[in-house]
Amino acid sequence: MQLIFNLKVQLFPTEQQAQCFQECTSEYQRLCDIVSDWFYYKHHLKASRKEFNS
């Protein structure tokens, strides 16, 4: 039997930390879009979301 625990944490970042986090997540999203474009559209692969996340 597998137990799963969820933890909620509220963060209070400084303005500099919030800006850095925003830049990081924007870049991550941009790179994911590039990979997605290459994987699905350029190569016409029909992978499931589970396979893609692996």
GINORSUL-V486776 format. One record per backbone hydrogen bond with DSSP energy under -1.0 kcal/mol. CO is the residue of the C=O (numbers start at 0). NH is the residue of the N-H. E is the energy in kcal/mol with one decimal. If there is no record, write none. Layout:
((CO/NH/E) (CO/NH/E))
This chain:
((13/17/-2.5) (14/18/-2.3) (15/19/-2.4) (16/20/-2.5) (17/21/-2.3) (18/22/-2.3) (19/23/-2.4) (20/24/-2.7) (21/25/-2.1) (22/26/-2.2) (23/27/-2.4) (24/28/-2.3) (25/29/-2.3) (26/30/-2.5) (27/31/-2.4) (28/32/-2.2) (29/33/-1.8) (30/34/-2.5) (31/35/-2.7) (32/36/-2.5) (33/37/-2.5) (34/38/-3.2) (35/39/-2.7) (36/40/-1.4) (36/41/-1.6) (47/51/-2.4) (48/52/-2.5) (49/53/-1.1))
